[in-house]
C-alpha cells in the first residue's frame, strides 16, 4: 500500500459561470480548455418545506423536470470535450472532474423573491430557501468504465476530490451537512451511465443523519460510551459478518442489514468527516473499497446496481458526535431479480430482508 500524495487541482469556469475543478493531471480541450458552448444561466427555484409530522425538510425542485435523461453514449455530457462536440467538461482529457450541477436540487443563490424566501402560510406551513450547492464528481474520462475498474491511485484521486469538496463546502454560509454519494445502474435510477457521483451541501441536517445523531446521543446518555465505537467493536468481536478487515478499516454486513447485500465500511479510529482521515487511512480505504465493489460485481455475473453513501457528521451541531462511515448496498437480490420496496417498507419504513446478513457476508467472502 502506497501513501497518497497531494493531488493537483485546476479551476475553470463553464460558459454559464458554473465552476469546474480538475483533480490530478488534465489536458486542455478545444479552445485551450475553455467552454465554447453558448449557455445562458440556468433558472433555479429550489425551496425547502417543513413536514412537522415527520420533523424533516422536503425540497421542491420543479426546475429539474427538464434535466438530461439516459442520453446515448455519443451524447454523454460527462465525456471529455472533443472538436465539434463540447460537453460539461471542456478538457480533452482529465483524471477526475468536479463541476456544479446544471440542474441542482439546491440553489447556489440566496432567495430571489420568487417564493423562496423564509415565510409561513398558517402556523405549521413553514418554508425556507433551498439554498446550498450540488456538484457532480466524474470519476474517469472513460465512459465504459466504473469505480470498480479504477486503480488504487485513481481511487485516491477521487478520495482527494471528496475530501477537498467536503472541506470547502462545509465553509459555505448556511451549509449544515455535506453528503458525498454514488448511484450506479439503471435499476437504481441513474440517468447518466458515465462513472460519476454527486455531492450535496444541504442547508439542513438530513432525516437519516438526524435519526443517527439521536441514537448516538441517547446511547451516550444511557451508557456514557460512544455507540459507533461499541458497534464496530461488537461486529469485529463476532466476526461472522466481516467481509474484509485491514489495519485501518473494517468492511462488514451489518447485523440488521436492510438490503440483500449491504456493506458498511468504518475506520478503526473514529473521526467526524473525510477531512480528518490520515493519508494512510485514505490509502487503505481505496484498496478495501475497490475489493468490496469487485465482490459486488461478482455476485450476479454482471455489474451490480448500487448506492454508495458517505455518512459524515453535520458541519456544526453534532460534529463531534457522529462517526464517519460509508454504506454500500445493492437493490438486486439475485441474478435478474430486484428487491422492490413493499408497502410496509415504502409506507412504514419497516424493512424485511430476504437474505440473512451472515449468509450475505459468507457469500461476499467467497467472492474475494
C-alpha positions as CSV (number, residue, x, y, z in Angstrom):
1,X,0.0,0.0,0.0
2,X,1.4,3.4,-1.0
3,X,0.8,6.6,0.8
4,X,-1.4,9.1,-1.0
5,X,0.4,12.1,-2.4
6,X,-1.1,15.6,-2.7
7,X,-3.3,16.0,-5.7
8,X,-3.0,18.9,-8.1
9,X,-6.2,21.0,-8.6
10,X,-7.0,23.3,-11.5
11,X,-10.1,25.6,-11.6
12,X,-12.0,27.0,-14.5
13,X,-15.5,28.3,-15.4
14,X,-18.1,26.9,-17.7
15,X,-19.9,29.1,-20.2
16,X,-22.8,29.9,-17.8
17,X,-20.5,30.8,-14.9
18,X,-20.5,27.4,-13.1
19,X,-17.2,26.2,-11.6
20,X,-15.4,23.1,-12.8
21,X,-12.4,21.8,-10.9
22,X,-9.9,19.2,-12.2
23,X,-8.1,16.9,-9.8
24,X,-4.9,15.4,-11.0
25,X,-3.4,16.0,-14.4
26,X,-5.5,17.1,-17.3
27,X,-5.2,18.3,-20.9
28,X,-6.7,21.4,-22.3
29,X,-9.6,20.9,-24.6
30,X,-10.8,22.7,-27.7
31,X,-10.2,26.4,-27.3
32,X,-7.5,25.9,-24.6
33,X,-9.8,24.3,-22.2
34,X,-12.5,27.0,-22.4
35,X,-16.2,26.1,-22.6
36,X,-17.2,27.1,-26.1
37,X,-20.9,26.5,-25.7
38,X,-23.5,29.3,-25.7
39,X,-25.1,28.7,-22.3
40,X,-27.5,31.0,-20.6
41,X,-27.5,30.8,-16.7
42,X,-30.0,28.1,-15.6
43,X,-33.2,29.1,-13.9
44,X,-33.2,27.5,-10.4
45,X,-36.1,27.8,-8.0
46,X,-35.4,25.3,-5.1
47,X,-37.5,25.6,-2.0
48,X,-37.4,23.7,1.3
49,X,-40.7,22.9,3.0
50,X,-41.0,21.6,6.5
51,X,-43.0,18.4,7.4
52,X,-43.9,18.9,11.1
53,X,-45.3,15.4,11.5
54,X,-42.0,13.8,10.5
55,X,-39.8,16.7,11.7
56,X,-38.0,16.9,8.4
57,X,-37.4,19.1,5.3
58,X,-38.5,18.3,1.8
59,X,-37.0,20.0,-1.3
60,X,-39.3,21.4,-4.0
61,X,-37.4,21.4,-7.3
62,X,-39.8,21.8,-10.3
63,X,-37.0,23.2,-12.4
64,X,-35.3,19.8,-12.6
65,X,-38.0,18.2,-14.8
66,X,-36.0,19.0,-17.9
67,X,-32.7,17.5,-16.9
68,X,-30.8,15.1,-19.1
69,X,-32.2,11.6,-19.1
70,X,-30.4,8.5,-20.5
71,X,-28.7,10.1,-23.5
72,X,-26.8,7.8,-25.9
73,X,-23.1,7.3,-25.3
74,X,-22.3,9.6,-28.2
75,X,-24.1,12.5,-26.5
76,X,-22.9,11.9,-22.9
77,X,-22.4,15.3,-21.2
78,X,-19.7,13.8,-18.9
79,X,-17.3,12.7,-21.5
80,X,-14.3,14.9,-22.3
81,X,-14.9,17.6,-24.9
82,X,-13.8,16.9,-28.5
83,X,-13.7,19.1,-31.6
84,X,-17.2,19.9,-32.6
85,X,-18.6,18.2,-29.5
86,X,-18.3,20.3,-26.4
87,X,-19.6,18.8,-23.1
88,X,-19.9,19.8,-19.5
89,X,-16.2,19.1,-19.1
90,X,-14.1,21.3,-21.5
91,X,-10.9,19.4,-21.1
92,X,-9.9,16.9,-23.7
93,X,-8.5,14.6,-21.0
94,X,-8.7,14.6,-17.2
95,X,-8.4,12.3,-14.2
96,X,-11.3,13.5,-12.0
97,X,-13.5,16.4,-12.7
98,X,-16.0,18.2,-10.3
99,X,-18.5,20.7,-11.5
100,X,-21.6,22.5,-10.3
101,X,-24.7,20.6,-11.4
102,X,-26.6,22.4,-14.2
103,X,-29.9,21.0,-12.7
104,X,-29.3,21.2,-9.0
105,X,-31.7,20.3,-6.3
106,X,-30.3,23.1,-4.2
107,X,-29.9,26.7,-5.4
108,X,-26.5,28.3,-5.1
109,X,-28.0,31.7,-4.9
110,X,-30.0,33.2,-1.9
111,X,-33.7,33.9,-2.1
112,X,-34.7,35.9,-5.1
113,X,-38.2,37.0,-4.3
114,X,-39.9,34.2,-6.3
115,X,-41.3,32.3,-3.4
116,X,-38.0,31.1,-1.9
117,X,-37.9,33.5,1.0
118,X,-38.4,32.5,4.6
119,X,-42.1,32.5,5.4
120,X,-45.2,30.9,6.9
121,X,-48.5,30.1,5.4
122,X,-50.5,29.5,8.5
123,X,-49.0,28.2,11.7
124,X,-47.5,24.9,10.6
125,X,-46.8,25.6,6.9
126,X,-43.2,26.7,7.0
127,X,-40.9,27.2,4.0
128,X,-37.3,28.3,3.6
129,X,-34.8,28.9,0.8
130,X,-33.5,25.7,-0.8
131,X,-30.0,27.2,-0.8
132,X,-26.9,25.1,-1.0
133,X,-24.7,23.5,-3.6
134,X,-24.9,20.4,-5.8
135,X,-21.8,19.1,-7.6
136,X,-21.1,16.2,-10.0
137,X,-17.9,14.2,-9.4
138,X,-16.8,12.4,-12.6
139,X,-14.5,9.5,-11.7
140,X,-12.9,8.9,-15.0
141,X,-12.9,10.2,-18.6
142,X,-13.6,6.6,-19.9
143,X,-17.4,6.3,-20.5
144,X,-17.3,2.5,-20.4
145,X,-15.6,2.1,-17.0
146,X,-16.8,2.1,-13.4
147,X,-15.4,2.9,-10.0
148,X,-14.5,-0.8,-9.5
149,X,-12.2,-0.6,-12.6
150,X,-10.1,2.2,-11.1
151,X,-6.6,1.6,-9.7
152,X,-6.0,2.4,-6.1
153,X,-4.1,5.5,-7.2
154,X,-7.1,6.6,-9.4
155,X,-9.5,6.0,-6.5
156,X,-7.1,8.0,-4.3
157,X,-7.7,11.0,-6.7
158,X,-11.4,10.6,-6.2
159,X,-10.9,10.4,-2.4
160,X,-8.9,13.7,-2.7
161,X,-11.7,15.3,-4.5
162,X,-14.3,14.2,-1.9
163,X,-12.1,15.5,0.9
164,X,-11.3,18.8,-0.8
165,X,-15.0,19.4,-1.6
166,X,-16.1,18.4,1.9
167,X,-13.7,21.0,3.4
168,X,-14.7,23.8,1.0
169,X,-18.4,23.2,1.0
170,X,-18.5,23.0,4.8
171,X,-17.3,26.5,4.9
172,X,-20.1,27.9,2.8
173,X,-22.6,30.1,4.7
174,X,-25.7,28.2,5.7
175,X,-24.4,24.7,4.9
176,X,-25.3,22.2,7.6
177,X,-24.3,18.9,6.1
178,X,-22.1,17.7,3.2
179,X,-23.1,14.4,1.5
180,X,-20.9,12.5,-1.0
181,X,-22.5,9.6,-2.8
182,X,-22.7,7.5,-5.9
183,X,-25.7,5.9,-7.6
184,X,-24.8,3.2,-10.2
185,X,-27.1,1.3,-12.6
186,X,-30.4,2.0,-14.3
187,X,-32.1,-0.3,-11.8
188,X,-31.1,2.3,-9.1
189,X,-32.5,5.1,-11.2
190,X,-29.3,6.5,-12.7
191,X,-29.9,8.8,-15.7
192,X,-26.3,9.1,-16.9
193,X,-24.3,6.0,-17.3
194,X,-20.8,7.6,-17.3
195,X,-19.0,6.8,-14.0
196,X,-19.8,9.6,-11.6
197,X,-21.1,10.5,-8.2
198,X,-22.6,13.6,-6.6
199,X,-22.1,15.9,-3.6
200,X,-24.9,17.8,-1.9
201,X,-24.2,20.6,0.6
202,X,-27.5,20.8,2.5
203,X,-28.9,23.8,4.4
204,X,-30.4,21.4,6.9
205,X,-29.4,18.1,8.6
206,X,-31.0,15.3,6.6
207,X,-33.6,13.0,8.3
208,X,-31.3,9.9,8.3
209,X,-28.5,11.8,9.9
210,X,-30.8,13.4,12.5
211,X,-32.0,9.9,13.4
212,X,-28.5,8.5,13.7
213,X,-27.5,11.5,15.8
214,X,-30.4,11.0,18.1
215,X,-29.5,7.3,18.6
216,X,-25.8,8.2,19.4
217,X,-26.9,10.8,21.9
218,X,-29.4,8.5,23.6
219,X,-26.8,5.7,23.9
220,X,-24.2,8.1,25.3
221,X,-26.8,9.3,27.9
222,X,-27.6,5.7,28.9
223,X,-24.0,4.3,28.9
224,X,-21.5,7.1,28.8
225,X,-20.0,5.4,25.8
226,X,-19.9,6.0,22.0
227,X,-22.4,4.0,20.0
228,X,-20.3,3.7,16.8
229,X,-17.2,2.6,18.7
230,X,-19.1,-0.1,20.5
231,X,-21.0,-1.2,17.3
232,X,-17.7,-1.6,15.4
233,X,-16.1,-3.5,18.4
234,X,-19.2,-5.8,18.6
235,X,-19.0,-6.6,14.8
236,X,-15.3,-7.3,15.0
237,X,-15.7,-9.5,18.1
238,X,-18.5,-11.5,16.5
239,X,-16.6,-11.8,13.1
240,X,-19.4,-13.7,11.2
241,X,-20.3,-10.7,9.2
242,X,-16.9,-9.3,8.4
243,X,-16.1,-9.2,4.7
244,X,-12.7,-7.5,4.7
245,X,-10.6,-6.2,7.6
246,X,-7.5,-4.1,7.4
247,X,-5.4,-2.2,9.9
248,X,-7.4,1.0,9.5
249,X,-10.8,-0.1,8.0
250,X,-13.4,-2.9,8.6
251,X,-16.0,-3.8,5.9
252,X,-18.9,-5.8,7.3
253,X,-22.5,-6.7,6.6
254,X,-24.5,-5.0,9.5
255,X,-26.3,-7.3,11.9
256,X,-29.7,-5.7,11.0
257,X,-29.0,-5.2,7.2
258,X,-31.9,-3.6,5.3
259,X,-30.8,-4.7,1.9
260,X,-30.0,-8.1,0.4
261,X,-26.3,-7.3,0.1
262,X,-25.2,-4.3,2.2
263,X,-21.7,-3.5,3.5
264,X,-20.6,-0.8,5.9
265,X,-17.0,0.5,6.0
266,X,-15.8,2.0,9.3
267,X,-12.4,3.4,10.1
268,X,-10.7,2.0,13.2
269,X,-10.2,5.5,14.6
270,X,-13.4,7.4,14.9
271,X,-13.4,10.7,13.0
272,X,-16.2,13.1,12.1
273,X,-15.6,13.5,8.3
274,X,-13.3,12.8,5.4
275,X,-11.0,15.8,6.2
276,X,-9.9,14.1,9.4
277,X,-8.6,10.9,7.8
278,X,-4.8,10.4,7.6
279,X,-3.1,9.6,4.3
280,X,-2.6,6.0,5.4
281,X,-6.3,5.7,6.2
282,X,-7.3,7.1,2.9
283,X,-4.9,4.8,1.0
284,X,-6.2,1.7,2.8
285,X,-9.8,2.7,2.2
286,X,-9.2,2.8,-1.5
287,X,-7.9,-0.7,-1.6
288,X,-10.6,-2.2,0.6
289,X,-13.4,-0.3,-1.1
290,X,-12.3,-1.4,-4.6
291,X,-12.1,-5.0,-3.2
292,X,-15.7,-4.8,-1.9
293,X,-17.0,-3.2,-5.1
294,X,-15.5,-6.0,-7.2
295,X,-17.0,-8.6,-5.0
296,X,-20.4,-7.0,-5.6
297,X,-19.9,-7.2,-9.3
298,X,-19.1,-11.0,-9.0
299,X,-22.4,-11.6,-7.1
300,X,-24.6,-11.7,-10.1
301,X,-22.2,-12.2,-13.1
302,X,-22.9,-8.6,-14.1
303,X,-22.2,-5.1,-12.8
304,X,-24.3,-4.7,-9.6
305,X,-26.5,-1.6,-9.3
306,X,-25.7,0.1,-6.0
307,X,-25.8,3.2,-3.9
308,X,-22.6,4.2,-2.0
309,X,-23.2,6.8,0.7
310,X,-20.7,8.6,2.8
311,X,-22.2,9.4,6.2
312,X,-20.4,12.5,7.7
313,X,-21.1,14.4,10.8
314,X,-23.0,17.7,10.4
315,X,-20.9,20.8,10.0
316,X,-21.8,22.3,13.4
317,X,-24.5,20.6,15.5
318,X,-23.3,17.1,16.3
319,X,-20.0,17.4,14.5
320,X,-18.0,15.7,17.3
321,X,-20.7,13.1,17.9
322,X,-21.4,11.3,14.6
323,X,-18.7,9.0,13.1
324,X,-17.7,8.9,9.5
325,X,-18.5,5.7,7.6
326,X,-19.6,4.6,4.2
327,X,-22.7,2.5,3.5
328,X,-22.9,0.4,0.2
329,X,-25.9,-1.6,-0.9
330,X,-27.5,-3.1,-3.9
331,X,-31.2,-3.5,-4.7
332,X,-30.5,-6.7,-6.6
333,X,-31.2,-9.9,-4.6
334,X,-30.4,-12.5,-7.2
335,X,-29.5,-12.6,-10.9
336,X,-32.3,-10.9,-12.8
337,X,-34.3,-10.2,-9.6
338,X,-34.6,-6.8,-7.8
339,X,-35.7,-6.0,-4.3
340,X,-38.7,-3.7,-4.7
341,X,-39.8,-1.8,-1.7
342,X,-43.1,-3.2,-0.5
343,X,-45.9,-1.2,1.1
344,X,-44.5,-1.9,4.6
345,X,-41.1,-0.5,3.6
346,X,-42.2,2.4,1.5
347,X,-45.2,3.3,3.6
348,X,-43.9,2.5,7.1
349,X,-40.0,2.3,6.7
350,X,-40.3,-1.2,8.2
351,X,-37.9,-3.3,6.3
352,X,-37.7,-7.1,5.8
353,X,-34.7,-8.8,4.2
354,X,-34.8,-11.9,2.1
355,X,-31.1,-12.7,2.8
356,X,-29.7,-13.3,6.3
357,X,-26.8,-11.0,6.9
358,X,-24.4,-13.8,7.9
359,X,-25.2,-15.6,4.6
360,X,-24.6,-12.4,2.6
361,X,-21.2,-11.9,4.3
362,X,-20.2,-15.5,3.7
363,X,-21.1,-15.1,0.0
364,X,-19.1,-11.9,-0.3
365,X,-16.1,-13.5,1.4
366,X,-16.2,-16.4,-1.1
367,X,-16.0,-13.9,-3.9
368,X,-12.7,-12.3,-2.8
